[in-house]
Amino acid sequence: MSETRTLRDEALHLDAQDPLAAKRREFVLDDQTVYLDGNSLGALPTTVADRLEEVIRHEWGRLRIRSWTESGWWEASERVGDRIAPLIGAAPGQVVVSDSTSVNVFKAVVAAVRLAQSRDPGRDEILCDASTFPTDGYVASSAARMTGCALRALPPERIAAEAGPRTAVALVNHADYRTGQLHDLPGLTSALHQAGALTVWDLCHTAGALPVPLDAHRVDFAVGCTYKYLNGGPGAPAYLYVRRDHQPDFDSPLPGWNSHADPFGMTPDYTPAEGAGRGRVGTPDILSMLALEQALTVWDDVDLDAVRAKSLALGDLFLRAVEAYAPDGRLETVTPREHHRRGSQISLRCPDARQVMDKLIARGVVGDFRQPDVLRFGFTPLYTSYADAEQAARTLAEVLG
């Protein structure tokens, strides 16, 4: 029996045994496309369109302004935050949904510096993951200028050793967006705390793909988007996690009427609300917020350990198939093979990556390209099948060959 037949049969067998296989029916997908770009934009859950139509026709169309109270729009930021909380290992009351990831990174980093400096004025340094998504670096630089701090960009594996008595906060990605490498959240958080520093973790490429233990490891602040593995839709609002014991001292650099203790008092002086709600700023994006809320219902009966197990198994099968099918010397795997160092994507390097990805998409295999030479394939366990992984590797080999 050929290796292609063997791997294809293995994929079909794994799909037949997959405890998450039924979840695929809860997404709008087509059999002609292998969609491996959920780490950029998650697929549409089937119930979202009807929910949005209800919001538009009834809540906005008929109730209009009354929906802020009668339809629960006002409470949506915290209510949706509590839906996300178990997906990132947080107890209720610590996550607020609002604004974009970039805005929430700014809030978290500046607030963390202010908190650190209130305890020790000598802490005038921000450490930043040097391999971070560019916006995080831009925001960290702006936050450093605003707070009078020095900014140092370091490889994540050096941050623990470099943190010292001047370090106020470190901003780190849980997974590298290019390579899919998973960074050591428990170990790095502990090391930073031992140095007296605070942590801000960017969870964009991990929440919804694997368990994220924020409360268990006493992470200080975390941010993340909701349109990747959480399937909230393009431009869906992001979230901000503020550990409960930090909330009374959380001093947001972006105070707004929505986070005021008395938002309708319209007073000239700002008094922050209690709890994570002080992370709000202005009027929330209700249509996107409620689409996200509905999308999150697909997680109601999902075991995150099963999600992680499938994510790793999908990646393992894909790598084996790439090695079996692809011409020698055309690809280099840049994602760590070790499970404890891997997120939920596989990144491959090849010199003509842009052209290769264009040809893959034309053949119905949708991944993405990152400059200058990286092919990214995201495995979204709720709807990616093992047959998808094998077919993607086979099509990649055909394109390369």
matplotlib code that plots the C-alpha trace (Angstrom):
import matplotlib.pyplot as plt

x = [0.0, 1.4, 2.3, -0.3, -3.0, -1.8, -1.8, -5.2, -6.7, -5.2, -6.7, -10.2, -9.8, -8.9, -11.9, -14.2, -12.8, -12.7, -14.8, -15.0, -16.0, -19.7, -18.6, -17.7, -21.5, -21.8, -19.8, -20.4, -17.9, -17.8, -16.4, -14.4, -12.2, -9.6, -9.6, -6.4, -6.5, -8.6, -5.5, -6.3, -10.1, -12.2, -15.1, -18.7, -20.7, -24.1, -26.3, -24.7, -26.5, -29.9, -28.9, -27.6, -30.8, -32.8, -30.6, -30.9, -34.6, -36.0, -33.5, -32.3, -35.1, -38.1, -36.8, -34.1, -32.8, -34.7, -32.4, -29.7, -31.8, -34.4, -32.1, -29.1, -26.8, -25.4, -24.1, -22.8, -19.1, -18.9, -21.4, -19.4, -16.2, -17.6, -18.2, -14.6, -13.2, -13.3, -11.6, -8.6, -8.6, -10.2, -13.0, -15.9, -15.6, -12.1, -12.6, -14.2, -14.8, -14.3, -12.1, -9.4, -6.4, -4.1, -6.1, -6.2, -2.5, -2.0, -4.4, -2.7, 0.9, 0.4, -1.7, 0.9, 3.7, 1.6, 0.8, 4.5, 5.7, 3.2, 4.9, 8.5, 9.1, 12.5, 10.8, 11.3, 11.8, 9.4, 10.5, 8.9, 9.0, 11.3, 9.4, 6.0, 3.3, 4.5, 1.6, 2.4, 5.9, 4.6, 2.2, 4.9, 7.2, 4.4, 3.6, 7.3, 7.5, 4.2, 5.4, 9.1, 10.3, 13.1, 11.9, 14.0, 13.0, 14.4, 13.9, 11.3, 13.7, 15.9, 13.2, 13.3, 17.1, 17.1, 14.2, 15.6, 14.9, 14.1, 11.6, 8.0, 6.3, 7.0, 4.7, 4.9, 3.0, 1.9, 2.6, 4.7, 2.5, 5.1, 6.4, 3.7, 6.2, 4.5, 6.2, 6.3, 3.5, 3.8, 7.6, 8.0, 5.2, 6.8, 10.3, 9.0, 7.1, 10.2, 11.9, 9.1, 7.7, 4.3, 3.1, 1.0, 0.3, -1.0, -3.3, -4.3, -2.8, -3.7, -7.1, -9.5, -6.7, -5.4, -6.0, -4.6, -4.1, -4.3, -5.7, -3.7, -0.4, -1.5, -1.0, -1.4, -3.0, -3.8, -5.3, -6.6, -8.6, -11.8, -11.8, -9.3, -9.9, -12.9, -14.7, -16.2, -16.0, -14.0, -13.3, -14.9, -14.1, -11.1, -10.9, -8.9, -8.2, -7.4, -6.6, -9.1, -6.7, -5.3, -8.7, -9.0, -5.6, -6.2, -5.5, -6.5, -4.8, -8.0, -10.8, -14.2, -17.8, -18.5, -16.1, -17.2, -18.7, -21.8, -21.8, -24.9, -24.0, -22.0, -19.7, -16.5, -14.4, -13.6, -14.4, -13.6, -16.2, -15.5, -14.1, -12.9, -15.5, -13.1, -11.3, -14.2, -13.8, -16.6, -19.8, -19.2, -19.7, -23.0, -23.5, -20.0, -20.3, -23.6, -22.3, -19.3, -21.6, -23.6, -20.4, -19.1, -22.0, -20.2, -17.9, -20.6, -20.0, -16.3, -13.5, -10.4, -8.1, -9.7, -9.2, -5.5, -5.1, -6.7, -4.6, -1.4, -2.5, -3.5, -0.1, 1.7, -0.2, 0.3, 4.1, 4.3, 2.4, 4.5, 7.7, 6.3, 4.9, 6.9, 10.1, 13.3, 14.9, 12.0, 10.6, 12.0, 9.8, 10.2, 7.5, 8.9, 8.0, 7.9, 4.3, 5.0, 6.6, 4.0, 0.8, -1.9, -0.2, 2.6, 4.9, 7.0, 9.8, 10.3, 12.0, 8.9, 6.4, 4.1, 3.7, 3.2, 0.4, -1.3, -1.3, -2.6, -5.5, -6.3, -6.5, -8.8, -6.3, -6.4, -3.5, -1.5, 1.9, 4.1, 7.1, 9.6, 9.3, 6.8, 3.8, 1.4, -1.2, -3.6, -5.4, -8.7, -9.8, -13.5, -13.8, -10.5, -10.6, -7.7, -8.6, -8.1, -4.6, -3.7, -5.2, -3.4, -0.1, -0.8, -1.8, 1.2, 3.4, 1.7, 2.3, 6.0, 6.5]
y = [0.0, 3.5, 5.9, 8.3, 5.7, 4.8, 8.4, 9.1, 6.0, 7.1, 10.5, 9.0, 6.7, 9.6, 11.5, 8.6, 8.5, 12.3, 13.4, 16.9, 15.8, 16.8, 20.4, 20.9, 20.9, 24.1, 26.2, 27.4, 25.5, 23.9, 20.6, 22.1, 24.1, 23.1, 26.1, 26.4, 30.1, 30.1, 31.6, 34.7, 34.6, 31.9, 30.4, 31.6, 29.6, 28.7, 30.4, 33.9, 35.1, 34.5, 36.1, 39.2, 39.5, 39.4, 42.1, 44.3, 43.8, 43.6, 45.1, 47.9, 48.1, 48.0, 48.6, 51.1, 52.9, 50.7, 47.8, 49.3, 48.2, 45.8, 43.7, 43.9, 45.9, 47.9, 44.7, 43.1, 43.9, 42.1, 39.4, 38.4, 38.7, 36.1, 33.8, 34.1, 33.8, 30.0, 29.7, 31.6, 30.0, 33.0, 33.2, 35.5, 39.2, 39.6, 40.0, 42.9, 42.9, 46.2, 48.0, 46.3, 44.2, 47.1, 49.5, 46.9, 46.3, 50.0, 50.1, 47.1, 48.1, 51.7, 50.5, 47.9, 50.5, 52.8, 50.0, 48.9, 52.4, 53.1, 50.3, 51.1, 54.4, 53.0, 50.6, 52.5, 49.7, 47.8, 44.5, 43.4, 40.2, 41.0, 38.6, 40.1, 41.0, 44.5, 46.4, 45.2, 46.6, 49.9, 50.2, 49.3, 52.0, 54.6, 53.4, 53.7, 57.3, 58.1, 56.7, 57.8, 54.2, 52.6, 49.9, 46.8, 44.2, 40.8, 37.2, 35.6, 33.0, 35.8, 37.9, 35.9, 36.3, 40.0, 41.1, 43.1, 45.8, 48.3, 46.2, 47.3, 45.0, 42.5, 42.2, 38.8, 36.8, 33.4, 32.0, 33.5, 34.6, 33.6, 30.3, 29.0, 28.6, 28.4, 30.4, 29.4, 31.3, 29.7, 29.8, 33.3, 34.7, 33.2, 34.5, 38.0, 38.0, 36.9, 40.0, 42.2, 42.9, 42.5, 40.6, 41.4, 38.4, 38.6, 35.5, 36.2, 32.9, 30.6, 31.4, 28.9, 26.5, 25.3, 25.8, 29.1, 29.1, 32.8, 32.5, 29.4, 31.2, 34.6, 36.4, 40.1, 41.3, 39.7, 40.7, 38.9, 39.1, 37.2, 36.7, 33.9, 30.7, 32.2, 32.8, 36.2, 37.6, 40.2, 43.2, 41.5, 43.3, 42.2, 41.4, 42.6, 40.5, 42.3, 40.0, 40.5, 41.8, 44.4, 45.8, 48.4, 49.9, 49.6, 53.1, 53.0, 55.6, 55.8, 56.7, 57.1, 57.7, 53.9, 53.1, 55.8, 54.8, 57.0, 57.0, 59.0, 61.5, 63.4, 64.9, 66.6, 64.6, 60.9, 58.2, 54.7, 51.9, 48.9, 45.7, 44.9, 47.3, 50.1, 48.7, 50.0, 53.4, 54.5, 53.1, 49.4, 48.0, 46.3, 44.5, 42.9, 42.3, 40.3, 38.4, 37.4, 36.4, 34.1, 32.7, 31.8, 29.4, 26.8, 26.4, 25.5, 21.8, 21.7, 20.2, 22.4, 19.4, 17.6, 20.7, 20.8, 17.0, 17.3, 20.4, 18.6, 15.5, 17.5, 19.2, 15.9, 14.3, 17.3, 17.3, 13.6, 13.9, 16.9, 14.9, 11.9, 13.8, 16.9, 17.0, 16.9, 20.2, 22.4, 23.1, 23.8, 23.4, 26.4, 25.4, 23.4, 19.8, 19.4, 19.6, 21.8, 24.4, 24.4, 26.4, 25.4, 26.3, 24.8, 27.2, 26.1, 28.1, 28.0, 30.5, 31.1, 31.0, 33.7, 32.0, 28.6, 30.0, 31.6, 28.3, 26.4, 28.8, 28.4, 24.7, 25.2, 24.9, 28.2, 29.0, 32.3, 33.8, 35.9, 37.8, 37.0, 33.2, 31.6, 29.5, 29.3, 26.6, 27.1, 24.1, 25.0, 21.9, 22.6, 22.3, 21.2, 17.5, 15.1, 14.6, 18.3, 18.1, 15.2, 16.8, 20.1, 18.3, 16.3, 19.4, 21.3, 18.5, 18.7, 22.4, 22.1, 19.1]
z = [0.0, -0.9, 1.8, 0.5, 0.9, 4.3, 5.6, 4.0, 5.6, 9.0, 8.6, 7.9, 10.9, 13.2, 12.0, 12.7, 16.3, 16.9, 19.9, 18.3, 14.8, 15.3, 16.0, 12.3, 11.5, 13.6, 11.1, 7.6, 5.6, 2.1, 1.0, -1.8, 0.5, 3.1, 5.4, 7.4, 8.1, 11.3, 13.1, 11.0, 10.7, 12.2, 10.3, 10.7, 13.3, 11.8, 14.3, 14.1, 11.0, 12.5, 15.8, 14.0, 12.0, 15.3, 16.7, 13.6, 13.0, 16.5, 19.0, 16.9, 14.4, 16.8, 20.4, 19.3, 22.4, 24.7, 23.9, 26.1, 29.1, 27.8, 25.6, 27.9, 25.6, 28.5, 30.3, 27.2, 27.7, 31.0, 30.1, 27.0, 29.0, 31.4, 28.5, 27.4, 30.9, 31.2, 27.8, 29.3, 32.7, 34.5, 37.1, 36.3, 36.8, 35.4, 31.7, 29.8, 26.0, 24.3, 21.7, 19.7, 20.8, 20.2, 22.4, 25.1, 24.9, 25.5, 28.4, 30.0, 29.6, 30.8, 33.7, 34.6, 34.6, 36.8, 39.2, 39.4, 39.9, 42.6, 44.6, 43.5, 41.7, 40.4, 38.0, 34.8, 32.2, 29.9, 28.4, 25.1, 23.2, 20.2, 18.0, 18.8, 16.3, 15.2, 16.7, 20.2, 19.7, 18.4, 21.4, 23.9, 22.4, 22.8, 26.3, 27.2, 26.0, 27.8, 31.1, 30.9, 30.7, 28.7, 26.3, 25.7, 23.1, 23.9, 22.6, 24.9, 26.2, 27.6, 29.3, 32.6, 33.0, 32.0, 34.3, 37.2, 39.8, 37.1, 35.3, 35.6, 33.1, 30.3, 27.3, 25.8, 23.1, 24.3, 20.8, 18.1, 15.2, 12.6, 13.8, 16.1, 18.9, 22.3, 25.1, 28.7, 30.4, 33.8, 34.0, 32.6, 34.8, 37.9, 37.0, 36.4, 39.7, 41.5, 39.9, 41.2, 37.7, 36.3, 33.1, 30.1, 27.9, 24.4, 23.8, 20.2, 18.9, 21.8, 23.3, 21.8, 20.7, 24.0, 27.7, 29.0, 32.8, 33.7, 37.3, 38.1, 37.5, 38.7, 35.4, 36.0, 32.7, 29.4, 26.1, 23.0, 19.9, 19.3, 15.5, 15.3, 17.2, 19.0, 15.7, 16.5, 13.0, 11.2, 13.5, 16.5, 19.8, 21.8, 25.5, 28.5, 31.6, 34.8, 37.7, 40.5, 43.1, 40.7, 39.8, 42.6, 41.5, 37.7, 36.4, 32.7, 30.4, 28.5, 30.9, 29.3, 30.2, 29.8, 32.6, 34.9, 38.3, 37.4, 33.6, 33.2, 35.9, 33.2, 35.8, 34.8, 37.2, 36.5, 39.1, 37.8, 38.0, 40.2, 38.8, 35.3, 33.9, 34.4, 31.3, 29.2, 27.4, 25.0, 23.6, 22.6, 19.1, 19.8, 16.5, 16.6, 20.3, 20.0, 17.0, 19.2, 22.1, 19.8, 18.3, 21.7, 22.3, 20.2, 23.2, 25.7, 25.7, 24.7, 26.7, 26.2, 26.9, 23.9, 21.8, 22.7, 22.1, 18.6, 17.8, 18.4, 16.6, 13.5, 13.5, 13.9, 11.0, 8.8, 9.4, 8.8, 5.5, 4.4, 5.0, 3.2, 0.1, -0.4, -2.6, -0.6, 0.2, -0.7, 2.8, 6.2, 9.3, 11.6, 14.2, 17.1, 17.0, 20.8, 22.0, 24.9, 22.6, 19.9, 19.5, 16.9, 13.6, 11.5, 9.7, 6.8, 5.1, 1.4, -0.9, -3.2, -0.4, -1.8, -5.1, -3.4, -1.2, -4.2, -6.0, -2.9, -2.5, -6.2, -5.6, -2.5, 0.3, 2.2, 4.5, 4.6, 3.8, 6.0, 4.6, 3.5, 3.0, 5.6, 4.8, 7.8, 8.3, 11.2, 12.8, 14.4, 16.2, 16.3, 12.5, 11.0, 10.2, 9.9, 6.3, 5.8, 7.2, 4.9, 1.8, 2.5, 2.7, -0.5, -2.4, -1.1, -2.4, -5.8, -6.0, -5.1, -7.4]

ax = plt.figure().add_subplot(projection="3d")
ax.plot(x, y, z, "-o")
ax.set_aspect("equal")
plt.show()
